[in-house]
């Protein structure tokens, strides 16, 4: 019997990973290339297609490819493009779907990492059977993928879910964001955000902390987590503050789309209750009473190692089946 | 030829209006009852059904009713209920759908006023042909109805779109809201919100204003509008501040669901550019660059007089046709 498989592709600033994945989420084989080796997107897509051909060929006649799902920064599903990505070696609007169509007539879907994570959670993870939920990806920045009525929310321009760029407060006396604006959620809630919060607390407090020996560039969220685990008060307060900021904005999100659950994915979410507890407490405190106690705040159930390619590949099943 | 009609019902704290409406939005006939005359919801539904029968009967054999669409505060489409409504004479959970089923086997849909307004805008108004947009109703409070991928967003518990209860800023040194929380958007952006803002500006400023002769209870948004039109600086600043607060939160909404357009409906929206200009300017200023210049901020195109019953009735066409 021939098995239908999706090709999941995660295009990152350093590496591009790809995998053959069946409908149940089993990764049959995978590979990667160095994104930076290709100065032209045309050359990149050609090399990628060849490498995928290689692992598909190794499966012999047992698999049949259903389509290609691509997760990439600023991926736009409406247009099959990557648009002005900050972290990739290419600039402008990259017509990935069109470049693929030189090699295949199968469907090719492109979306951003957080949207791919949301679909992955629905097809393979903790959101199986849910029709309304949100996935928040916590990395260097903060991304969001929304599922409403069982479908991914793309929005009119293909850029829904940019929750990292909702604002924590009005006015301009706020943290500068890489996007050129001020006070964006990801300036507080992300691997970088928690470092900024830690510095702010160190500046305001006289408490001692092992982290006072590290420069901003030496710090990372794992070191802050480890210090908090050893009882460091400043590190603990940095997690509390980060969680509260997140919880505060989650309450807004609940009032907007009333999800059944919110999943936290990657990076800071691995700190477990250290971030979940303050986030959950603040969210519950801020929720309108009709929502209180009804929205689950959960860790992603996707296997972290393969989550990005699985999320990307799952686009194929979501679009075919739902 | 027999014409299919929807029955649109708008249950308000004082009056309940109902109308027979065809697919194009023509109101064939309408009527109303005094909501407060009925101490029990059972009696209310019986009287309502009788009155609707009366106007339907007058159409003779030319119309056939397709279903009943009901807009009501805290209407829950998932359950066909009205839940703990603040402004109605009944308390607890009112099973409107079930009460209707004593009299009819036709479909009965219940939702809140803002959701009904959103569907009305899609079926009869300025959002015809749009798949992703938001309607914001500005009245005593602020409500929201979201359409995503061409469908109304109900959420997991039937309470999506409570945009009036998203928060303007974290912390507790904010305006108290009727919901028991602090800093909700509707404490700034609503007929009541602008009065509160006006008082705050009067308190902080030494400028003279004709509105300094009116008590809080004597003030209303029309008087503030008229004063601003006559060049009153404090009234003008109250509109500017209200518009900016709205624009600030609209930018969050755009980053969340990336709508093609946002429609403002009722109340304050009738002040036209006095509220639209500061709202649009602040929204554009706050938008992430991928959205700039792409999201239209528009007045509702529904006829204000029949908008509530038309929105309610349109639920029938939305669910039958989309």
Interface residues (C-beta under 8 A of the other chain):
Chain A: X74 X83 X84 X130 X131 X132 X133 X144 X146 X148 X149 X151 X153 X154 X155 X156 X157 X158 X159 X160 X161 X162 X163 X165 X166 X167 X168 X169 X170 X179 X180 X181 X244 X245 X248 X251 X252 X253 X255 X256 X257 X258 X259 X260 X286 X288 X289 X290 X291 X294 X295
Chain B: X74 X83 X84 X130 X131 X132 X133 X144 X146 X148 X149 X151 X153 X154 X155 X156 X157 X158 X159 X160 X161 X162 X163 X165 X166 X167 X168 X169 X170 X179 X180 X181 X244 X245 X248 X251 X252 X253 X255 X256 X257 X258 X259 X260 X286 X288 X289 X290 X291 X294 X295
